[in-house]
Amino acid sequence: MPRKPPLADEDIHLFRREIGQVKPIKQDKIQPLPPTSKKKTLEVRSNRAKQNRGSDRDARQAAASFQFSDGFEAWFDPNLPVKYVKPGVDNHEVKRLRRGDYPPDLILDLHGLKREEAKLEIAALLHTARRQHCSCVCIVHGLGGHVLKRHVPNWLIQHPDVLAFHQATLEWGGNGALLVLLQT
C-alpha cells in the first residue's frame, strides 16, 4: 500500500490559521468495558453493585422515588417459568428474553437483602436503567425461602417502564433470576 506524501508546511499553516483556537472536548461518557467472558463481566458488575450499595446508596434510593405496593399480587402458574408481557407489547419480546437474545446491561444481586431493602434497590435499579437508557436488566433474587422470588415479579408488574420479564437463562441465574425488558 503506497504511503501518503507528508503535508507541505504552507498547508499546515493554512489549516491552523483557518481553524484558530481550539479547546479540547471533555469526554462525558463512560467508556464501556472491553468484551470479556460473561462470567468475568458478571463478577465485575456484581462487585460494582456491592460497592454501590455502600456510600451512594441513600442518594440512589432518594432519586428512585417509585413506590411499589405490597398489596398487589399477580398470579403466575407455578408449573411454568415466571413471565409477564405488558398489555400492548408484542408477545414475541418475552420469547426473545427467554432465548437470551437480550443480554442484560445492568445486574442487581439481591442476595442477603430483606424485602424492604430489595424493594428500594429495585426502584433504584429501574431509575438508573432509565437514566442510562438500558433496555434489559437482570435481577438476581435467589431461591432461599422464595420470599423475594414471590415478591419481585409483583413489584415489576407495577412499574410503568417494565415491558416484559421472563425467568433468566441459566447463564444469567436461571430459576433464581429475572431478565427484565425496559422501555428506553
C-alpha positions as CSV (number, residue, x, y, z in Angstrom):
1,M,0.0,0.0,0.0
2,P,1.6,3.3,-1.0
3,R,2.3,5.9,1.7
4,K,0.7,9.3,1.6
5,P,3.1,12.1,1.0
6,P,3.6,14.4,4.0
7,L,1.7,17.7,4.1
8,A,3.5,20.8,3.0
9,D,4.3,23.5,5.6
10,E,2.1,26.0,3.9
11,D,-0.9,23.6,4.0
12,I,-0.3,23.0,7.7
13,H,0.0,26.8,8.3
14,L,-3.3,27.4,6.3
15,F,-5.1,24.7,8.3
16,R,-4.0,26.1,11.7
17,R,-4.9,29.7,10.6
18,E,-8.4,28.7,9.5
19,I,-9.2,26.6,12.5
20,G,-7.9,29.1,15.0
21,Q,-8.1,28.5,18.7
22,V,-9.4,25.1,19.6
23,K,-10.3,23.8,23.0
24,P,-10.3,20.0,23.6
25,I,-13.7,18.5,24.2
26,K,-14.2,16.9,27.6
27,Q,-15.3,13.3,27.4
28,D,-18.6,13.0,29.3
29,K,-19.3,9.4,28.5
30,I,-18.3,6.3,30.5
31,Q,-16.2,4.0,28.3
32,P,-17.8,0.5,28.1
33,L,-15.9,-2.4,29.5
34,P,-13.9,-4.3,26.9
35,P,-15.6,-7.5,25.8
36,T,-14.7,-10.4,28.1
37,S,-16.3,-13.7,29.1
38,K,-19.8,-13.5,30.5
39,K,-18.7,-14.9,33.8
40,K,-16.0,-12.2,34.3
41,T,-18.4,-9.5,33.2
42,L,-21.0,-10.8,35.7
43,E,-18.3,-10.7,38.5
44,V,-17.3,-7.2,37.7
45,R,-20.9,-6.0,37.6
46,S,-21.7,-7.8,40.8
47,N,-18.7,-6.2,42.5
48,R,-19.8,-2.8,41.3
49,A,-23.3,-3.4,42.6
50,K,-21.9,-4.3,46.0
51,Q,-19.7,-1.2,46.1
52,N,-22.7,1.0,45.1
53,R,-24.7,-0.4,48.0
54,G,-22.4,1.4,50.4
55,S,-21.6,5.1,50.1
56,D,-24.1,6.3,47.5
57,R,-26.9,4.0,48.4
58,D,-29.0,6.7,50.1
59,A,-28.6,9.1,47.1
60,R,-29.7,6.5,44.6
61,Q,-32.7,5.5,46.7
62,A,-33.7,9.1,47.2
63,A,-33.6,9.5,43.4
64,A,-35.7,6.4,42.8
65,S,-39.0,7.7,44.2
66,F,-41.2,5.0,42.7
67,Q,-43.1,3.1,45.4
68,F,-44.2,-0.5,45.0
69,S,-47.3,-1.7,46.6
70,D,-47.2,-5.0,48.6
71,G,-51.0,-5.3,48.4
72,F,-50.9,-6.2,44.7
73,E,-50.3,-9.9,43.9
74,A,-50.4,-11.3,40.4
75,W,-51.0,-15.0,39.7
76,F,-48.2,-16.9,38.0
77,D,-48.6,-20.6,37.1
78,P,-46.3,-22.5,39.5
79,N,-45.7,-25.2,36.8
80,L,-44.3,-22.7,34.3
81,P,-41.4,-20.2,34.3
82,V,-42.3,-16.8,35.6
83,K,-43.1,-14.5,32.7
84,Y,-45.0,-11.3,32.0
85,V,-45.8,-9.1,29.0
86,K,-47.3,-5.7,29.4
87,P,-50.6,-5.3,27.6
88,G,-50.0,-3.8,24.1
89,V,-46.4,-5.2,23.9
90,D,-45.6,-7.9,21.3
91,N,-45.5,-11.4,22.9
92,H,-42.5,-12.1,20.7
93,E,-40.4,-9.9,23.1
94,V,-40.9,-12.3,26.0
95,K,-39.8,-15.2,23.7
96,R,-36.6,-13.2,22.9
97,L,-36.0,-12.8,26.6
98,R,-36.5,-16.5,27.2
99,R,-34.0,-17.3,24.4
100,G,-31.4,-14.9,25.9
101,D,-31.4,-12.5,22.8
102,Y,-31.2,-9.5,25.2
103,P,-28.1,-9.6,27.3
104,P,-28.6,-7.5,30.5
105,D,-27.0,-4.1,30.6
106,L,-27.2,-4.0,34.4
107,I,-27.3,-6.8,37.0
108,L,-28.7,-6.4,40.5
109,D,-27.9,-9.1,43.1
110,L,-30.5,-9.1,45.9
111,H,-28.8,-11.9,48.0
112,G,-28.8,-11.1,51.7
113,L,-31.3,-8.2,51.4
114,K,-34.5,-8.0,53.3
115,R,-37.8,-7.5,51.5
116,E,-37.9,-3.7,52.1
117,E,-34.3,-3.2,51.1
118,A,-34.8,-5.3,48.0
119,K,-37.8,-3.1,47.0
120,L,-35.7,0.1,47.3
121,E,-32.8,-1.5,45.4
122,I,-35.1,-2.5,42.5
123,A,-36.6,1.0,42.4
124,A,-33.1,2.4,42.3
125,L,-32.1,0.0,39.5
126,L,-35.0,0.9,37.3
127,H,-34.3,4.6,37.9
128,T,-30.7,4.1,36.9
129,A,-31.6,1.9,33.9
130,R,-33.9,4.7,32.6
131,R,-31.2,7.3,33.1
132,Q,-28.6,5.2,31.3
133,H,-31.0,4.1,28.5
134,C,-30.7,0.4,29.3
135,S,-33.1,-1.9,27.5
136,C,-32.6,-5.0,29.6
137,V,-31.6,-5.7,33.2
138,C,-31.1,-8.8,35.3
139,I,-32.4,-9.1,38.8
140,V,-30.9,-12.0,40.8
141,H,-33.3,-12.7,43.6
142,G,-32.1,-16.2,44.5
143,L,-34.2,-19.1,45.8
144,G,-33.9,-19.3,49.6
145,G,-37.3,-19.1,51.2
146,H,-38.9,-17.9,48.0
147,V,-39.8,-14.6,49.6
148,L,-38.1,-12.4,47.0
149,K,-38.9,-14.8,44.2
150,R,-42.5,-14.3,45.0
151,H,-42.4,-10.5,45.5
152,V,-40.1,-9.3,42.8
153,P,-42.4,-10.1,39.9
154,N,-45.3,-8.4,41.7
155,W,-43.3,-5.3,42.1
156,L,-42.0,-5.3,38.5
157,I,-45.6,-5.5,37.0
158,Q,-46.4,-2.2,38.8
159,H,-43.6,-0.2,37.2
160,P,-44.6,1.7,34.1
161,D,-41.1,1.2,32.4
162,V,-41.3,-2.6,32.6
163,L,-42.4,-4.0,29.2
164,A,-41.8,-7.7,29.9
165,F,-39.9,-10.1,32.1
166,H,-39.0,-13.8,32.0
167,Q,-37.1,-16.2,34.2
168,A,-33.5,-15.8,33.2
169,T,-31.5,-18.3,31.2
170,L,-29.0,-20.5,33.1
171,E,-26.1,-18.2,32.2
172,W,-27.8,-15.3,34.0
173,G,-29.1,-17.1,37.1
174,G,-31.8,-19.5,35.9
175,N,-34.7,-20.1,38.3
176,G,-33.1,-17.5,40.8
177,A,-33.2,-14.5,38.4
178,L,-35.4,-12.5,36.1
179,L,-34.5,-10.8,32.8
180,V,-36.5,-7.6,32.6
181,L,-37.1,-5.7,29.3
182,L,-37.5,-2.0,29.8
183,Q,-38.9,0.9,27.8
184,T,-36.0,3.1,26.6
